[in-house]
Amino acid sequence: MDTLFKYTQAGKTPVHDTFCTPGKNFQDKGVGYKLPRGAKPFQPYKCGRKPLSPKTWKELRIDEYIKTYPRGLVANLTVFAAENKAMNFACGMNQFCSAGQLCSPISGRAWWVLAAVEQANMYFNSLFTAIGFASSQAKAIGAELVKDLYLQDAKKKYRLFQSIAMVLTMALAVTAMIAAVVFMTATGTVAFAVFATAGAMIAIAQVTMILKAQAEEIEAGNQDTFTKWSHYEGHISEWQSKSQTELGKRVKDMVEYPISSHRGLFGLLEGGEYCRNNQKQDSNDMEKKMTRILTIRFANQILRAKKGFITIGEGCYSKGPNGAFSLDEGWLSWCDKPGGLMYNVIYDDDGKSGNQFYNARLLVEKYHISVEYIVKQAVECSQLGKGPDYDPYADGKNLPADENARCVMNLPVCDTRGAGVRKMLKHHTTVKACRVAGGIKLP
């Protein structure tokens, strides 16, 4: 492997690195690439106004310009900026560099490069902030739900949530959503940051994957709920720390590595996805929506961890609304109309039916998650025929901002009117009948 050089600061003595191999187009002792044989020379360009878009980036052949920049395997961003009249162009975490207007004073293709760097730098900083938001919200919401929905002195062996992997995946998904809304195009139609991550979200996803693999499922044993939650909270904090560290490394590479290298500007900007007329948007509305989605998803995981599921039956003749069972007595029960179908959220209590939930009223009145919402989400999701564990958002890549999106909550559904379930109910508990004849799957 050929040895390359990089500068950590302009004018400093280069240090050896071996991160890529120049190959046959390598020129003059490892300081740059040449255009491939037969390639057309660059057309003169200085101050012509063009739309900021990947299309223009390709028309101006900016990728080739960066890759074949003189001494591009030596010069880093600081050197490149100084050579093109961009003095004090300081990018990095908590730094915001600006290319200004074309030809004021930066001109030609260099301006397009630095304008894209400006966008990438702002995106990385926004992503860093989004990681902190996702982490803090996950910890705050999780702690509050655990405090409200579990007996604090309980010693029973159970999980607080279905899995720590879910908690980390949700944090990753929220990060992507917040960062995306911060950088919408001027028309508001394309959240390019979702796909133009240039390794940033990939690095964070890798951290998430590693931590999920390492994380122990908290089978509480004799620990109280506070101690159990602290395990989850610790994993979330570790996710935040490692994700922000990886992001910081990517930004450092952007600044310090030679611009023609894959770890420098060439690899970061290739394709021109950062070359867009982006306007930084207010993320407050999206943050509120993501807080709501996190709350609902956490609540769903608590119900799943408690082996919760939904039963459908007849008999809406009780004293709750439309004949449902009473929320005051701990039931999560809903009837579509008086004398109509009854939907109950129950759980497997060591083979028996658990009908009352601790602080059920708080789930409905404090967190505004109605039984009707839980039921309709689960039933509509089950009608897709993809199984009781179907979760279209499990990979963290497409978390919805709309709480009414399909399958935000998903509990197994057991229709007790079915012949097989009805027959088993004569001699067995609802839990067993639904597990065996109803085909539901519980943790």
C-alpha positions as a Markdown table, in Angstrom:
| # | Residue | x | y | z |
|---|---|---|---|---|
| 1 | Met | 0.0 | 0.0 | 0.0 |
| 2 | Asp | 1.4 | 3.4 | -1.0 |
| 3 | Thr | 2.0 | 5.8 | 1.9 |
| 4 | Leu | 0.1 | 9.1 | 1.9 |
| 5 | Phe | 0.5 | 12.2 | 3.9 |
| 6 | Lys | -1.9 | 14.5 | 5.7 |
| 7 | Tyr | -1.7 | 17.8 | 7.5 |
| 8 | Thr | -3.3 | 18.3 | 10.8 |
| 9 | Gln | -3.0 | 22.1 | 10.4 |
| 10 | Ala | -1.9 | 24.3 | 7.5 |
| 11 | Gly | 1.8 | 24.5 | 7.2 |
| 12 | Lys | 2.6 | 21.7 | 9.6 |
| 13 | Thr | 4.9 | 18.8 | 8.7 |
| 14 | Pro | 2.9 | 16.0 | 7.2 |
| 15 | Val | 2.4 | 12.7 | 9.0 |
| 16 | His | 2.3 | 9.3 | 7.3 |
| 17 | Asp | -1.1 | 7.6 | 6.8 |
| 18 | Thr | -2.1 | 4.6 | 4.8 |
| 19 | Phe | -5.8 | 5.0 | 4.4 |
| 20 | Cys | -6.0 | 4.7 | 0.6 |
| 21 | Thr | -4.0 | 3.7 | -2.5 |
| 22 | Pro | -3.6 | 6.3 | -5.3 |
| 23 | Gly | -3.0 | 3.7 | -8.0 |
| 24 | Lys | -1.8 | 4.4 | -11.5 |
| 25 | Asn | -3.0 | 8.0 | -11.7 |
| 26 | Phe | -0.9 | 8.9 | -8.6 |
| 27 | Gln | 1.6 | 11.8 | -9.4 |
| 28 | Asp | 4.6 | 13.5 | -7.9 |
| 29 | Lys | 5.5 | 11.6 | -4.8 |
| 30 | Gly | 1.9 | 11.1 | -3.5 |
| 31 | Val | 0.6 | 14.7 | -3.6 |
| 32 | Gly | -2.3 | 14.3 | -6.0 |
| 33 | Tyr | -4.2 | 12.5 | -8.7 |
| 34 | Lys | -4.3 | 13.3 | -12.5 |
| 35 | Leu | -7.4 | 13.2 | -14.7 |
| 36 | Pro | -7.7 | 9.8 | -16.3 |
| 37 | Arg | -6.2 | 9.5 | -19.8 |
| 38 | Gly | -8.7 | 10.7 | -22.4 |
| 39 | Ala | -10.8 | 12.7 | -19.9 |
| 40 | Lys | -11.9 | 16.1 | -21.0 |
| 41 | Pro | -10.3 | 19.1 | -19.4 |
| 42 | Phe | -12.4 | 21.3 | -17.1 |
| 43 | Gln | -14.3 | 24.1 | -18.8 |
| 44 | Pro | -13.4 | 27.5 | -17.6 |
| 45 | Tyr | -15.7 | 28.6 | -14.8 |
| 46 | Lys | -15.5 | 31.5 | -12.3 |
| 47 | Cys | -18.6 | 33.4 | -11.3 |
| 48 | Gly | -21.5 | 32.1 | -13.4 |
| 49 | Arg | -24.7 | 31.8 | -11.3 |
| 50 | Lys | -26.2 | 28.3 | -11.2 |
| 51 | Pro | -28.7 | 26.6 | -9.0 |
| 52 | Leu | -27.4 | 24.9 | -5.9 |
| 53 | Ser | -28.2 | 21.3 | -6.7 |
| 54 | Pro | -26.5 | 17.9 | -7.2 |
| 55 | Lys | -27.2 | 18.3 | -10.9 |
| 56 | Thr | -25.0 | 21.5 | -11.1 |
| 57 | Trp | -22.4 | 19.7 | -9.0 |
| 58 | Lys | -22.2 | 17.0 | -11.6 |
| 59 | Glu | -22.3 | 19.5 | -14.5 |
| 60 | Leu | -19.3 | 21.3 | -13.0 |
| 61 | Arg | -17.6 | 18.0 | -12.4 |
| 62 | Ile | -16.8 | 19.0 | -8.8 |
| 63 | Asp | -16.0 | 15.4 | -7.7 |
| 64 | Glu | -13.3 | 15.3 | -10.3 |
| 65 | Tyr | -12.1 | 18.7 | -9.3 |
| 66 | Ile | -11.7 | 17.7 | -5.7 |
| 67 | Lys | -10.0 | 14.4 | -6.6 |
| 68 | Thr | -7.5 | 15.9 | -9.0 |
| 69 | Tyr | -6.9 | 19.2 | -7.1 |
| 70 | Pro | -3.1 | 20.0 | -7.1 |
| 71 | Arg | -1.5 | 18.5 | -4.0 |
| 72 | Gly | -5.0 | 17.2 | -3.1 |
| 73 | Leu | -3.4 | 14.2 | -1.3 |
| 74 | Val | -1.5 | 16.6 | 0.9 |
| 75 | Ala | -3.7 | 19.7 | 1.3 |
| 76 | Asn | -6.5 | 19.5 | 3.9 |
| 77 | Leu | -9.5 | 21.7 | 4.2 |
| 78 | Thr | -7.7 | 24.5 | 6.0 |
| 79 | Val | -5.0 | 24.6 | 3.3 |
| 80 | Phe | -7.6 | 24.4 | 0.5 |
| 81 | Ala | -9.7 | 27.2 | 1.9 |
| 82 | Ala | -6.6 | 29.5 | 2.4 |
| 83 | Glu | -5.5 | 28.8 | -1.2 |
| 84 | Asn | -8.9 | 29.9 | -2.5 |
| 85 | Lys | -9.2 | 33.2 | -0.5 |
| 86 | Ala | -11.4 | 31.7 | 2.2 |
| 87 | Met | -9.5 | 33.1 | 5.2 |
| 88 | Asn | -10.6 | 32.0 | 8.7 |
| 89 | Phe | -12.8 | 29.2 | 7.3 |
| 90 | Ala | -13.0 | 27.3 | 10.5 |
| 91 | Cys | -15.3 | 24.2 | 10.5 |
| 92 | Gly | -15.8 | 21.7 | 13.2 |
| 93 | Met | -18.1 | 20.8 | 16.1 |
| 94 | Asn | -19.6 | 24.0 | 17.6 |
| 95 | Gln | -18.0 | 26.0 | 14.7 |
| 96 | Phe | -20.0 | 27.4 | 11.8 |
| 97 | Cys | -18.0 | 28.2 | 8.7 |
| 98 | Ser | -19.4 | 30.2 | 5.8 |
| 99 | Ala | -18.5 | 30.3 | 2.1 |
| 100 | Gly | -20.4 | 33.5 | 1.6 |
| 101 | Gln | -21.7 | 34.5 | -1.8 |
| 102 | Leu | -20.0 | 33.3 | -5.0 |
| 103 | Cys | -17.1 | 35.5 | -6.0 |
| 104 | Ser | -17.2 | 37.4 | -2.7 |
| 105 | Pro | -14.3 | 36.6 | -2.7 |
| 106 | Ile | -14.3 | 32.9 | -3.3 |
| 107 | Ser | -14.8 | 32.0 | -7.0 |
| 108 | Gly | -15.0 | 29.1 | -9.4 |
| 109 | Arg | -15.4 | 25.5 | -8.4 |
| 110 | Ala | -13.7 | 26.1 | -5.0 |
| 111 | Trp | -16.7 | 28.1 | -3.9 |
| 112 | Trp | -19.0 | 25.1 | -4.7 |
| 113 | Val | -16.8 | 22.9 | -2.6 |
| 114 | Leu | -16.7 | 25.2 | 0.4 |
| 115 | Ala | -20.5 | 25.9 | 0.1 |
| 116 | Ala | -21.1 | 22.2 | 0.4 |
| 117 | Val | -18.7 | 21.9 | 3.3 |
| 118 | Glu | -20.7 | 24.7 | 5.0 |
| 119 | Gln | -23.9 | 22.7 | 4.6 |
| 120 | Ala | -22.2 | 19.5 | 5.8 |
| 121 | Asn | -20.7 | 21.2 | 8.8 |
| 122 | Met | -24.1 | 22.6 | 9.9 |
| 123 | Tyr | -25.7 | 19.2 | 9.4 |
| 124 | Phe | -23.2 | 17.5 | 11.5 |
| 125 | Asn | -23.6 | 20.1 | 14.3 |
| 126 | Ser | -27.4 | 19.7 | 14.1 |
| 127 | Leu | -27.0 | 15.9 | 14.2 |
| 128 | Phe | -24.8 | 16.3 | 17.3 |
| 129 | Thr | -27.6 | 18.3 | 19.0 |
| 130 | Ala | -30.3 | 15.8 | 17.8 |
| 131 | Ile | -28.4 | 13.0 | 19.5 |
| 132 | Gly | -28.5 | 14.9 | 22.8 |
| 133 | Phe | -32.2 | 15.6 | 22.4 |
| 134 | Ala | -33.1 | 12.0 | 21.6 |
| 135 | Ser | -31.0 | 10.7 | 24.5 |
| 136 | Ser | -32.4 | 13.2 | 27.0 |
| 137 | Gln | -36.0 | 12.6 | 25.9 |
| 138 | Ala | -35.6 | 8.8 | 25.9 |
| 139 | Lys | -34.3 | 8.9 | 29.5 |
| 140 | Ala | -36.9 | 11.4 | 30.7 |
| 141 | Ile | -39.9 | 9.7 | 29.2 |
| 142 | Gly | -38.7 | 6.3 | 30.1 |
| 143 | Ala | -38.1 | 7.2 | 33.7 |
| 144 | Glu | -41.5 | 8.9 | 34.1 |
| 145 | Leu | -43.4 | 6.0 | 32.6 |
| 146 | Val | -41.5 | 3.5 | 34.8 |
| 147 | Lys | -42.3 | 5.6 | 37.9 |
| 148 | Asp | -45.9 | 5.8 | 37.0 |
| 149 | Leu | -46.7 | 2.4 | 35.6 |
| 150 | Tyr | -44.8 | 0.1 | 37.9 |
| 151 | Leu | -44.9 | -0.5 | 41.7 |
| 152 | Gln | -41.7 | 0.9 | 42.9 |
| 153 | Asp | -41.1 | -1.7 | 45.5 |
| 154 | Ala | -42.0 | -4.7 | 43.3 |
| 155 | Lys | -39.5 | -7.6 | 43.5 |
| 156 | Lys | -41.1 | -9.7 | 40.8 |
| 157 | Lys | -38.9 | -10.9 | 38.0 |
| 158 | Tyr | -39.9 | -8.9 | 34.9 |
| 159 | Arg | -38.6 | -6.6 | 32.2 |
| 160 | Leu | -39.4 | -2.9 | 32.2 |
| 161 | Phe | -39.5 | -2.9 | 28.4 |
| 162 | Gln | -39.5 | -5.6 | 25.8 |
| 163 | Ser | -35.8 | -4.9 | 25.0 |
| 164 | Ile | -33.0 | -2.4 | 25.4 |
| 165 | Ala | -32.5 | -2.7 | 21.7 |
| 166 | Met | -35.8 | -1.0 | 21.1 |
| 167 | Val | -34.8 | 1.9 | 23.3 |
| 168 | Leu | -31.6 | 2.5 | 21.4 |
| 169 | Thr | -33.2 | 2.0 | 18.0 |
| 170 | Met | -35.9 | 4.6 | 18.9 |
| 171 | Ala | -33.1 | 7.0 | 20.0 |
| 172 | Leu | -31.4 | 6.5 | 16.6 |
| 173 | Ala | -34.7 | 7.0 | 14.7 |
| 174 | Val | -35.5 | 10.2 | 16.6 |
| 175 | Thr | -32.0 | 11.5 | 15.9 |
| 176 | Ala | -32.5 | 11.0 | 12.2 |
| 177 | Met | -35.9 | 12.7 | 12.2 |
| 178 | Ile | -34.8 | 15.8 | 14.1 |
| 179 | Ala | -31.6 | 16.2 | 12.0 |
| 180 | Ala | -33.7 | 15.8 | 8.8 |
| 181 | Val | -36.2 | 18.5 | 9.6 |
| 182 | Val | -33.4 | 20.9 | 10.5 |
| 183 | Phe | -32.2 | 20.7 | 6.9 |
| 184 | Met | -35.2 | 20.6 | 4.6 |
| 185 | Thr | -34.8 | 22.1 | 1.1 |
| 186 | Ala | -36.2 | 25.6 | 0.6 |
| 187 | Thr | -39.4 | 24.1 | -0.8 |
| 188 | Gly | -39.7 | 21.8 | 2.2 |
| 189 | Thr | -40.1 | 18.8 | 0.0 |
| 190 | Val | -36.8 | 16.9 | 0.4 |
| 191 | Ala | -35.2 | 16.1 | 3.7 |
| 192 | Phe | -31.9 | 15.4 | 2.1 |
| 193 | Ala | -30.1 | 14.9 | 5.4 |
| 194 | Val | -31.9 | 11.5 | 5.8 |
| 195 | Phe | -29.9 | 10.0 | 2.9 |
| 196 | Ala | -26.9 | 12.5 | 2.5 |
| 197 | Thr | -25.3 | 11.5 | 5.7 |
| 198 | Ala | -21.8 | 10.8 | 4.3 |
| 199 | Gly | -21.0 | 8.3 | 7.0 |
| 200 | Ala | -22.4 | 10.2 | 10.0 |
| 201 | Met | -25.6 | 8.3 | 10.5 |
| 202 | Ile | -23.9 | 5.1 | 9.4 |
| 203 | Ala | -21.4 | 5.6 | 12.3 |
| 204 | Ile | -24.2 | 6.2 | 14.8 |
| 205 | Ala | -26.1 | 3.2 | 13.5 |
| 206 | Gln | -22.9 | 1.1 | 14.0 |
| 207 | Val | -22.6 | 2.3 | 17.6 |
| 208 | Thr | -26.3 | 1.5 | 18.1 |
| 209 | Met | -25.9 | -2.0 | 16.7 |
| 210 | Ile | -22.8 | -2.8 | 18.8 |
| 211 | Leu | -24.5 | -1.6 | 22.0 |
| 212 | Lys | -27.6 | -3.5 | 21.2 |
| 213 | Ala | -25.5 | -6.7 | 20.8 |
| 214 | Gln | -23.7 | -6.0 | 24.1 |
| 215 | Ala | -26.7 | -4.9 | 26.1 |
| 216 | Glu | -28.1 | -7.5 | 28.5 |
| 217 | Glu | -31.8 | -7.9 | 28.7 |
| 218 | Ile | -32.6 | -6.7 | 32.2 |
| 219 | Glu | -34.2 | -9.7 | 33.8 |
| 220 | Ala | -34.7 | -7.8 | 37.1 |
| 221 | Gly | -34.5 | -10.5 | 39.7 |
| 222 | Asn | -34.5 | -8.8 | 43.1 |
| 223 | Gln | -33.8 | -5.3 | 41.8 |
| 224 | Asp | -36.4 | -2.6 | 42.4 |
| 225 | Thr | -37.7 | -0.6 | 39.4 |
| 226 | Phe | -35.3 | 2.3 | 40.1 |
| 227 | Thr | -32.3 | 0.1 | 39.8 |
| 228 | Lys | -33.6 | -1.7 | 36.8 |
| 229 | Trp | -34.3 | 1.6 | 35.0 |
| 230 | Ser | -30.8 | 2.8 | 35.8 |
| 231 | His | -29.4 | 0.0 | 33.6 |
| 232 | Tyr | -31.5 | 1.2 | 30.7 |
| 233 | Glu | -30.5 | 4.8 | 31.4 |
| 234 | Gly | -26.9 | 3.8 | 31.4 |
| 235 | His | -27.1 | 2.2 | 28.0 |
| 236 | Ile | -28.8 | 5.3 | 26.6 |
| 237 | Ser | -26.1 | 7.6 | 28.0 |
| 238 | Glu | -23.4 | 5.3 | 26.6 |
| 239 | Trp | -25.2 | 5.4 | 23.2 |
| 240 | Gln | -25.2 | 9.2 | 23.3 |
| 241 | Ser | -21.5 | 9.4 | 24.3 |
| 242 | Lys | -20.3 | 7.0 | 21.7 |
| 243 | Ser | -22.5 | 8.3 | 18.9 |
| 244 | Gln | -21.3 | 11.9 | 19.5 |
| 245 | Thr | -17.7 | 10.7 | 19.7 |
| 246 | Glu | -18.0 | 9.0 | 16.3 |
| 247 | Leu | -19.7 | 12.0 | 14.8 |
| 248 | Gly | -16.9 | 14.2 | 16.2 |
| 249 | Lys | -14.3 | 11.9 | 14.5 |
| 250 | Arg | -16.1 | 12.2 | 11.2 |
| 251 | Val | -16.0 | 16.0 | 11.4 |
| 252 | Lys | -12.4 | 15.9 | 12.4 |
| 253 | Asp | -11.6 | 13.8 | 9.4 |
| 254 | Met | -13.4 | 16.3 | 7.2 |
| 255 | Val | -11.2 | 19.1 | 8.4 |
| 256 | Glu | -7.8 | 17.3 | 8.8 |
| 257 | Tyr | -7.6 | 14.7 | 6.0 |
| 258 | Pro | -6.3 | 15.5 | 2.5 |
| 259 | Ile | -9.2 | 16.8 | 0.4 |
| 260 | Ser | -8.7 | 14.2 | -2.4 |
| 261 | Ser | -9.0 | 11.3 | 0.1 |
| 262 | His | -12.0 | 9.2 | 0.9 |
| 263 | Arg | -11.8 | 10.3 | 4.5 |
| 264 | Gly | -11.5 | 13.9 | 3.5 |
| 265 | Leu | -13.7 | 16.1 | 1.3 |
| 266 | Phe | -13.8 | 13.8 | -1.7 |
| 267 | Gly | -15.4 | 11.0 | 0.3 |
| 268 | Leu | -17.7 | 13.3 | 2.2 |
| 269 | Leu | -19.0 | 15.4 | -0.7 |
| 270 | Glu | -19.0 | 12.9 | -3.5 |
| 271 | Gly | -22.2 | 13.0 | -5.5 |
| 272 | Gly | -23.1 | 16.5 | -4.4 |
| 273 | Glu | -25.9 | 15.7 | -2.0 |
| 274 | Tyr | -24.8 | 18.6 | 0.2 |
| 275 | Cys | -25.0 | 21.0 | -2.7 |
| 276 | Arg | -28.5 | 22.2 | -2.1 |
| 277 | Asn | -30.2 | 25.4 | -1.3 |
| 278 | Asn | -31.0 | 24.4 | 2.3 |
| 279 | Gln | -32.5 | 26.6 | 4.9 |
| 280 | Lys | -32.1 | 25.7 | 8.6 |
| 281 | Gln | -35.6 | 25.0 | 9.9 |
| 282 | Asp | -37.1 | 25.4 | 13.4 |
| 283 | Ser | -37.2 | 21.9 | 14.8 |
| 284 | Asn | -39.5 | 22.6 | 17.8 |
| 285 | Asp | -42.6 | 21.2 | 16.1 |
| 286 | Met | -40.8 | 18.0 | 15.1 |
| 287 | Glu | -39.3 | 17.7 | 18.6 |
| 288 | Lys | -42.8 | 17.8 | 20.1 |
| 289 | Lys | -44.0 | 15.1 | 17.6 |
| 290 | Met | -41.0 | 12.9 | 18.4 |
| 291 | Thr | -41.6 | 13.3 | 22.1 |
| 292 | Arg | -45.1 | 12.1 | 21.6 |
| 293 | Ile | -44.0 | 9.2 | 19.4 |
| 294 | Leu | -41.4 | 8.2 | 22.0 |
| 295 | Thr | -44.0 | 8.2 | 24.7 |
| 296 | Ile | -46.4 | 6.0 | 22.8 |
| 297 | Arg | -43.7 | 3.6 | 21.7 |
| 298 | Phe | -42.3 | 3.3 | 25.3 |
| 299 | Ala | -45.8 | 2.7 | 26.6 |
| 300 | Asn | -46.3 | 0.0 | 24.0 |
| 301 | Gln | -43.1 | -1.7 | 25.0 |
| 302 | Ile | -44.2 | -1.6 | 28.6 |
| 303 | Leu | -47.4 | -3.4 | 27.7 |
| 304 | Arg | -45.5 | -5.9 | 25.6 |
| 305 | Ala | -43.1 | -6.5 | 28.4 |
| 306 | Lys | -46.0 | -7.2 | 30.7 |
| 307 | Lys | -47.2 | -9.8 | 28.1 |
| 308 | Gly | -50.1 | -7.7 | 27.2 |
| 309 | Phe | -52.6 | -8.4 | 24.4 |
| 310 | Ile | -56.0 | -7.5 | 23.2 |
| 311 | Thr | -59.1 | -9.6 | 23.4 |
| 312 | Ile | -62.2 | -9.0 | 21.3 |
| 313 | Gly | -65.6 | -10.3 | 22.5 |
| 314 | Glu | -69.2 | -9.4 | 23.1 |
| 315 | Gly | -70.9 | -8.1 | 26.2 |
| 316 | Cys | -70.6 | -4.4 | 26.5 |
| 317 | Tyr | -72.9 | -4.2 | 29.5 |
| 318 | Ser | -70.6 | -3.0 | 32.3 |
| 319 | Lys | -70.4 | 0.4 | 34.0 |
| 320 | Gly | -67.8 | 2.1 | 31.9 |
| 321 | Pro | -68.3 | 4.2 | 28.7 |
| 322 | Asn | -70.6 | 2.3 | 26.2 |
| 323 | Gly | -70.7 | -0.6 | 28.6 |
| 324 | Ala | -66.9 | -1.2 | 28.9 |
| 325 | Phe | -65.2 | -2.1 | 32.2 |
| 326 | Ser | -64.2 | 0.8 | 34.4 |
| 327 | Leu | -60.9 | 2.6 | 34.1 |
| 328 | Asp | -61.2 | 3.4 | 37.8 |
| 329 | Glu | -60.9 | -0.3 | 38.6 |
| 330 | Gly | -57.7 | -0.6 | 36.5 |
| 331 | Trp | -59.3 | -1.9 | 33.3 |
| 332 | Leu | -58.1 | -0.9 | 29.9 |
| 333 | Ser | -61.4 | -1.6 | 28.2 |
| 334 | Trp | -63.2 | -0.1 | 25.3 |
| 335 | Cys | -66.6 | -0.7 | 23.6 |
| 336 | Asp | -67.4 | 0.6 | 20.2 |
| 337 | Lys | -71.1 | 1.2 | 21.1 |
| 338 | Pro | -73.5 | 0.1 | 23.9 |
| 339 | Gly | -74.1 | -3.6 | 23.6 |
| 340 | Gly | -71.4 | -3.8 | 20.9 |
| 341 | Leu | -68.0 | -5.4 | 20.8 |
| 342 | Met | -65.8 | -5.2 | 23.8 |
| 343 | Tyr | -62.0 | -4.8 | 23.5 |
| 344 | Asn | -59.9 | -5.4 | 26.5 |
| 345 | Val | -56.2 | -5.0 | 27.1 |
| 346 | Ile | -55.2 | -7.8 | 29.4 |
| 347 | Tyr | -51.9 | -9.7 | 30.2 |
| 348 | Asp | -50.6 | -13.1 | 31.0 |
| 349 | Asp | -50.3 | -13.2 | 34.8 |
| 350 | Asp | -48.5 | -16.6 | 35.2 |
| 351 | Gly | -51.1 | -18.3 | 33.0 |
| 352 | Lys | -54.1 | -16.4 | 34.4 |
| 353 | Ser | -55.7 | -13.4 | 32.9 |
| 354 | Gly | -54.4 | -10.1 | 34.3 |
| 355 | Asn | -57.2 | -7.6 | 33.9 |
| 356 | Gln | -56.2 | -4.6 | 36.0 |
| 357 | Phe | -53.2 | -2.5 | 35.3 |
| 358 | Tyr | -51.3 | -0.5 | 38.0 |
| 359 | Asn | -52.1 | 3.2 | 37.5 |
| 360 | Ala | -54.1 | 2.5 | 34.3 |
| 361 | Arg | -55.8 | 5.9 | 34.7 |
| 362 | Leu | -52.4 | 7.7 | 34.4 |
| 363 | Leu | -51.7 | 6.0 | 31.0 |
| 364 | Val | -55.0 | 7.4 | 29.7 |
| 365 | Glu | -55.3 | 10.8 | 31.5 |
| 366 | Lys | -51.6 | 11.8 | 32.0 |
| 367 | Tyr | -50.1 | 10.4 | 28.9 |
| 368 | His | -53.2 | 10.8 | 26.7 |
| 369 | Ile | -53.0 | 7.3 | 25.3 |
| 370 | Ser | -56.6 | 6.2 | 25.2 |
| 371 | Val | -57.8 | 2.6 | 25.2 |
| 372 | Glu | -59.6 | 3.3 | 21.9 |
| 373 | Tyr | -56.2 | 4.4 | 20.4 |
| 374 | Ile | -54.4 | 1.3 | 21.7 |
| 375 | Val | -57.1 | -1.0 | 20.4 |
| 376 | Lys | -57.5 | 0.6 | 16.9 |
| 377 | Gln | -53.8 | 0.7 | 16.4 |
| 378 | Ala | -53.4 | -3.0 | 17.3 |
| 379 | Val | -56.4 | -4.2 | 15.4 |
| 380 | Glu | -55.6 | -2.3 | 12.2 |
| 381 | Cys | -52.0 | -3.5 | 12.4 |
| 382 | Ser | -53.1 | -7.1 | 12.9 |
| 383 | Gln | -55.3 | -6.9 | 9.8 |
| 384 | Leu | -52.1 | -6.5 | 7.7 |
| 385 | Gly | -51.5 | -10.2 | 8.3 |
| 386 | Lys | -47.9 | -9.8 | 9.2 |
| 387 | Gly | -48.0 | -11.4 | 12.6 |
| 388 | Pro | -48.2 | -10.1 | 16.2 |
| 389 | Asp | -44.6 | -8.9 | 16.3 |
| 390 | Tyr | -44.8 | -6.9 | 13.2 |
| 391 | Asp | -43.1 | -3.5 | 13.6 |
| 392 | Pro | -42.4 | -1.5 | 10.5 |
| 393 | Tyr | -40.2 | 0.9 | 12.5 |
| 394 | Ala | -38.0 | -1.6 | 14.2 |
| 395 | Asp | -34.9 | -0.7 | 12.2 |
| 396 | Gly | -35.0 | 2.9 | 13.3 |
| 397 | Lys | -34.9 | 4.2 | 9.7 |
| 398 | Asn | -38.5 | 5.4 | 9.1 |
| 399 | Leu | -40.1 | 6.4 | 12.4 |
| 400 | Pro | -43.2 | 8.4 | 11.7 |
| 401 | Ala | -44.0 | 11.8 | 13.0 |
| 402 | Asp | -47.7 | 11.2 | 13.0 |
| 403 | Glu | -49.0 | 9.3 | 16.0 |
| 404 | Asn | -51.9 | 8.0 | 13.9 |
| 405 | Ala | -49.5 | 6.3 | 11.4 |
| 406 | Arg | -50.1 | 2.5 | 11.1 |
| 407 | Cys | -48.6 | 0.2 | 13.7 |
| 408 | Val | -47.1 | 2.9 | 16.0 |
| 409 | Met | -48.5 | 0.6 | 18.7 |
| 410 | Asn | -48.9 | -3.1 | 18.1 |
| 411 | Leu | -50.2 | -5.6 | 20.6 |
| 412 | Pro | -51.2 | -9.2 | 19.7 |
| 413 | Val | -55.0 | -9.5 | 19.1 |
| 414 | Cys | -57.1 | -12.5 | 20.1 |
| 415 | Asp | -60.7 | -12.6 | 18.8 |
| 416 | Thr | -62.5 | -14.7 | 21.4 |
| 417 | Arg | -65.5 | -15.1 | 19.1 |
| 418 | Gly | -63.6 | -17.6 | 17.0 |
| 419 | Ala | -64.8 | -21.2 | 17.3 |
| 420 | Gly | -61.4 | -22.6 | 18.5 |
| 421 | Val | -60.9 | -20.0 | 21.2 |
| 422 | Arg | -64.6 | -20.3 | 22.3 |
| 423 | Lys | -64.2 | -24.0 | 22.7 |
| 424 | Met | -61.0 | -23.8 | 24.8 |
| 425 | Leu | -62.5 | -21.0 | 27.0 |
| 426 | Lys | -64.9 | -23.6 | 28.4 |
| 427 | His | -62.1 | -25.4 | 30.2 |
| 428 | His | -59.1 | -23.0 | 30.1 |
| 429 | Thr | -58.1 | -19.5 | 30.9 |
| 430 | Thr | -58.3 | -16.7 | 28.3 |
| 431 | Val | -54.5 | -16.6 | 28.2 |
| 432 | Lys | -54.2 | -20.3 | 27.3 |
| 433 | Ala | -57.1 | -20.2 | 24.9 |
| 434 | Cys | -55.6 | -17.2 | 23.1 |
| 435 | Arg | -52.1 | -18.7 | 23.1 |
| 436 | Val | -53.1 | -22.1 | 21.8 |
| 437 | Ala | -56.2 | -21.6 | 19.7 |
| 438 | Gly | -55.8 | -17.9 | 19.0 |
| 439 | Gly | -52.2 | -18.2 | 17.9 |
| 440 | Ile | -50.9 | -15.1 | 19.7 |
| 441 | Lys | -47.3 | -14.8 | 20.7 |
| 442 | Leu | -46.3 | -13.3 | 24.0 |
| 443 | Pro | -42.8 | -12.8 | 25.6 |
